[in-house]
Amino acid sequence: MDKEQELQKFGKKIKDIRELKGLTQAQLAHKINKDRESIARLERGGINPTYLYLMEVCEGLEITMEELMKSNNFEL
């Protein structure tokens, strides 16, 4: 799997968690002071997020970084 595919896979994981939490992109963006388009790019795999950005996303999703980084199915 190439880097682009890895980012897409990771973005889908974030989207899945967000949807399980019942949040829209706009709601998550508001919680972490980002714009909705930034969340959309992240979920599409269009950006390679920094560690600090991922920390903010985890805070907004109310999960730990460890939960986000699990390679298999995640538990909420």
C-alpha positions in Angstrom: 0.0 0.0 0.0 1.4 3.4 -0.9 1.5 6.5 1.2 -1.6 8.0 -0.5 -3.6 4.9 0.2 -2.4 4.9 3.8 -3.6 8.4 4.3 -7.0 7.5 2.8 -7.3 4.5 5.0 -6.4 6.6 8.1 -8.9 9.4 7.0 -11.7 6.8 6.7 -10.9 5.6 10.2 -11.3 9.1 11.5 -14.5 9.5 9.6 -15.9 6.2 11.0 -15.1 7.3 14.5 -16.7 10.7 14.0 -19.8 9.1 12.6 -20.0 6.6 15.5 -19.8 9.5 17.9 -22.8 11.1 16.0 -20.8 14.2 14.9 -20.9 16.0 11.6 -17.8 17.4 10.1 -18.9 20.8 11.0 -19.5 19.9 14.6 -16.1 18.3 14.9 -14.5 21.3 13.3 -16.2 23.7 15.6 -15.1 21.7 18.7 -11.4 21.9 17.7 -11.5 25.4 16.1 -10.9 24.2 12.5 -13.0 24.7 9.4 -15.2 21.9 8.0 -13.1 21.8 4.8 -10.0 20.9 6.9 -11.9 17.9 8.4 -13.1 16.9 5.0 -9.6 16.9 3.6 -8.3 14.9 6.6 -11.1 12.3 6.1 -10.4 12.0 2.4 -6.7 11.5 3.0 -5.9 14.7 1.3 -3.5 15.9 4.0 -0.8 14.4 6.2 -1.8 15.7 9.6 0.7 16.7 12.2 0.9 15.1 15.6 -0.6 18.2 17.2 -3.5 18.3 14.7 -4.2 14.6 15.5 -4.2 15.4 19.2 -6.8 18.1 18.6 -8.9 15.7 16.6 -8.7 13.1 19.3 -9.8 15.7 21.8 -12.8 16.6 19.7 -13.7 13.0 19.2 -13.2 12.4 23.0 -10.8 9.5 22.3 -7.1 8.9 23.1 -4.4 8.9 20.6 -3.8 5.2 21.4 -7.4 4.5 20.3 -6.9 6.3 17.1 -3.7 4.5 16.3 -5.0 1.0 16.8 -4.4 -0.8 13.5 -7.4 -3.1 13.7 -11.0 -2.4 14.8 -11.2 0.3 17.4 -13.5 0.3 20.4 -15.4 3.3 21.6 
